[in-house]
Amino acid sequence: MAIDKERVLQKIAYIREQVSAIEELVKTSKRQEVLNDPWKLRGVKYALQTAIIRAEEHKG
């Protein structure tokens, strides 16, 4: 079974989008503010989890 390079690149691009959004949040908010705000922290965790889950769901 060969690796589908295009699909891998799409998955990486999606994960990078999520990481970019998180980096933007950290840039506009102080790091400690994000860590101390349960809603922001949940949002960060959710963004990363969905990026990983989305990548896993499209395996094959």
C-alpha positions as CSV (number, residue, x, y, z in Angstrom):
1,M,0.0,0.0,0.0
2,A,1.5,3.3,-1.1
3,I,1.3,6.5,0.8
4,D,-1.0,9.0,-0.7
5,K,1.2,12.1,-0.6
6,E,-1.6,14.5,-1.4
7,R,-3.8,13.3,1.5
8,V,-0.9,13.6,3.9
9,L,-0.2,17.1,2.7
10,Q,-3.9,18.0,3.2
11,K,-3.8,16.6,6.7
12,I,-0.6,18.5,7.6
13,A,-2.1,21.7,6.1
14,Y,-5.2,21.4,8.3
15,I,-3.2,20.8,11.4
16,R,-1.0,23.8,10.6
17,E,-4.2,26.0,10.2
18,Q,-5.2,25.0,13.7
19,V,-1.8,25.7,15.1
20,S,-1.7,29.1,13.4
21,A,-5.1,30.0,15.0
22,I,-3.7,29.0,18.4
23,E,-0.5,31.0,17.8
24,E,-2.6,34.0,16.9
25,L,-4.6,33.6,20.1
26,V,-1.4,33.5,22.2
27,K,-0.1,36.6,20.4
28,T,-3.2,38.6,21.1
29,S,-3.5,37.3,24.7
30,K,-0.9,36.8,27.3
31,R,0.2,33.2,27.7
32,Q,-0.9,33.1,31.3
33,E,-4.2,34.6,30.4
34,V,-4.9,31.7,28.0
35,L,-3.7,29.2,30.6
36,N,-5.9,30.7,33.4
37,D,-9.0,31.1,31.3
38,P,-10.8,27.7,31.2
39,W,-12.8,28.6,28.1
40,K,-9.8,29.7,26.1
41,L,-7.8,26.7,27.2
42,R,-10.7,24.4,26.3
43,G,-10.8,26.0,22.9
44,V,-7.1,25.4,22.3
45,K,-7.4,21.8,23.4
46,Y,-10.5,21.4,21.1
47,A,-8.7,22.8,18.1
48,L,-5.8,20.5,18.5
49,Q,-8.0,17.4,19.2
50,T,-10.2,18.0,16.2
51,A,-7.2,18.5,14.0
52,I,-5.8,15.2,15.1
53,I,-9.1,13.4,15.0
54,R,-9.9,14.8,11.5
55,A,-6.5,13.6,10.3
56,E,-7.1,10.1,11.8
57,E,-10.7,9.9,10.3
58,H,-9.4,10.4,6.8
59,K,-6.7,7.7,7.0
60,G,-6.8,5.0,4.5
